[in-house]
């Protein structure tokens, strides 16, 4: 992971809020790998947090991590305890508290999770460029499951978030509807895959190295490569163990017997 800058960020720097449960709770919420690969899955979740932090640093953001329990965080990263019951309640509270505590000088806020491994500083910079053109706008990064991996705004949107339907396949469209009703422009970034199911992880592993080079060149692929390699090998080994050996199907065979012949005598 890159070291934090020695130069303090200006008061008007954007704030990146990283919303996560932490590796252990993220794994308990959505199992991506079998129990025997627990340590490998925890490493994947830890790497997801590192990716979000690196993206924030690349975009010049002040970084805040919202989590239910304390996490081991690098120097220069603040933590905000999560409060509330369901996901929507906790997220709305974290965004409101971040605006109040860290955006008093007018700096915009960006919100991301830790389950979009292709996230890079370019996505955050594009969102910030849009907000500079229109301070009323809200920028959303759609995820492939109907939610979003990024939300960016220059001023609070508590009412819109409170009225949104969370943890559903139409969460993104629900938030877009609330923004439209309140008269706030909504702009979309490119769609990214988030890792919610084992099939998501398998599809991502198949194309990750090529995508890194094309879409997020600022990410260090060599930091990803050891984990990608172990994941591929572990999944392949499990598939070999779980696939029964194929011994073929029985086939009928006939043997011609000559007439008038008898078996040789046994001596």
N, C-alpha and C positions, 0 to 999 in steps of 0.2 A: 504494500500500500504506500502511496506517496506520502511524504512528510508534509505537515501543515506549513503554510507559508510563514516566514518570519515577520512579514509585514501585516499589521492589523488591517482588517477590512474597514472600509468607510461606513459611517452610520447608515447611509442610504443603500448599502449593499443588499441584494435580495436575500431572503431567508429560505433555505431548503428544509422542509419538515419531512423527515423520514419516519413513516408510521409502520411499526413492526411489533410483533409479540415477542421477539427474540427467537433464537434458533430452536430451542427445546419446544416452545409453545407453537411455533410455526409447524414443526414436524408433527406435533400431536394433532393439529387442526387438519392438515392435509398430507397424508402419507404419499410420498413420491417413490419410495423404495421399500422393499421388504424389511422386516425387523432386523434381519441379520446384517443389513447394510446401514445400521443406525448411524455409525460414526461418519460414514461417507455422506449421508443425507444432512447431518448437522454441518459438515464442512460446506455443503452446497448452500445452506441457508446463511452461514457466516459470510460466504463469498458474496451472496446477494446484498448484504448490508454494506460490504466493502465497495461493491460496484456503485451503489447509490451515493456513498460518501465521495468516491472519486469523481463521479459525475458532478456533484455539487461543487467540489473544489475546482474542477475544470471550468465551471461557469462562474466562478468568483462569488460563490454564495457563502453566507454564514449558515452553518449546519446545526440543526437541532434534531435529535432522535427522540421520538415519543414511544415509550415502551411501558408495559405493566410493571416490570421489575428492573432493577438496575442492570446495566450491561457494561461490559468492558469496552470502552470507547477510546479512540485516539485523542491526543491532545488537540484542543481547539474545537471540539465537538461538544455541544451542550446536550443535556437530557431533560425531557419534559415528561413527568409521570402521566400515564393514561388514567382518565377518570370516566366513569360511566358504565353502563351495562352492556348493551349490544354494540356491534361494530359501528353503526351509524352514530350512536350517541357518543362513543369514545372519539371517533374521528371529528365530529362537529366540535366537541369540546376542545380537542387538541388544536384545531385550526383557529378557533376563537382565542384561545390563550396565547398562541403564537403571535397572532396579530397584535394582541395587547402588550405582550412582553418584549417582542423583538422587532416590531415594525412601527414603532412610535414616530420614526422619522420619515415614514412614507415608503420604505422599501417594500417591494412586492413579495409575495409568498408563493412558493412552489411546494406541492405535496406529492410524494411518491411513496411506494411500498418497496419491498425487497424481493419481489417475485418476478421482476421483469429483467432477466439477465442481459438483454441487449440494450438496456438504458445507457445513454452516454451523455456527456456534457453538451453535445450538439442539440439534443432534444430540449434541454433546459435553456440553452441560448436562443433557440428559435421561439420558445414560449415567451422569454423575456423581451425579445425584439417586438413581438406582437403587442405585448402590454405597453411598451413605450409608445406605440402608435395610438393606442386607445386604452386609457386607464380604466374604463368601464368594462372592458372585455374580460371574458373568462376563457382560458385555453385548456383544452382537455386532450389527453393522449389516450385514444381508445385501446382497449385490450381485446383479445380475440374471443373472450368469454362473455362479452356484453357489458363489462365494467370499464374501468379506466385505470391506467398506470400512472397518470400525471394529471394534476390540477394546478392551475396557476391563476392568480388574481392579484390585483393591486389594492383592493379594498374588501372588507368582510362580505360574506355571503351566507350568513347564519340561517336566514329564513329559507333560502333555496335548498341548503343542505338538509335542514330539518324536515322538509317536505319530500325529500327524495326516498325512493324505495331502495333499500340496501340489500346486498347479498342475493341478487336476482339476475337473471339473464338480461333484464331490461334496465339495469341500474343506470347505464350511460344515457339512454333515451329518457329515463325519468328525470335525471338532473337537467338534461337539455330542455325538457318541457318546463321545468321550474324557472330556468334562466330566461326562457322566452317569455313567460308570463310576467316576469319582473322587469323585462325590457333590457336585459343585459346581453350584448352580443356574445356569441359562443363560437370559437374557432377550434378546429380539430387538427392535431398533428397526425403523423403516420401511425398506423396500428402496429402494436408489438405483442408478442406472445408472452403471457404470464404462465407460470408453472403452478397449476392447481391440481393436475392429475398425472398419473404415471405416463399416460399417452402424450401429454404436453412435453414432459421431459424427454421422452424417446424421440419425438419429432424435432425438438430443439437440438438434441445431441447430433442428429443426422446432418445438420446444416450450420452449426454454430461457427466453426472456424472460417468458413467462406464468408458468412455474414459479418463477422468482426472486421474482416479486411475491407469490405465494401461499405457498410453502413456506419460503423463506429470505429474508424481507424485510430481514434485517440485512446481507446482501451488497449491495454497491454495484453495481447493474446497469450504471451508466454506466462503471465500470471494465471490465466485460465487453463492452460494446456495440461499441467499435471492432473488437475481435478477432472477435466474432460476425459483424459486417458483412463484414469482409474474408474470413472463412471461407466465408460463404454466396456471396459474389460469385465467389471463386476456384473453388469447387466447381461453381457454375453455368456458369462460363466453360469449365471442363474438359469438362463434359458436352456443351456445344455443339460443342466441337472433336472430341470422340470419337464424336458421333452423325452418321452419314453423311446427307447431304441426301436427302430423299425426292423422287424425280422422277416417281413414279407408275408404274402398270403399263400396258403397251401394250394398246390395244383395237383389235379388227378393225372395219373400216368398209366398207360397200358403197356404190357409186355407180351409180345406174340409168343405163343407156345406151339411148338411143332406137334402134329398129330402122331400118335403111336410111340412117342418117346416117354421114357420113365426116368425118374431120378436115378443117378448111379447108386449102386449098392454101398452100404456103409460097412466098412471092414472093421 
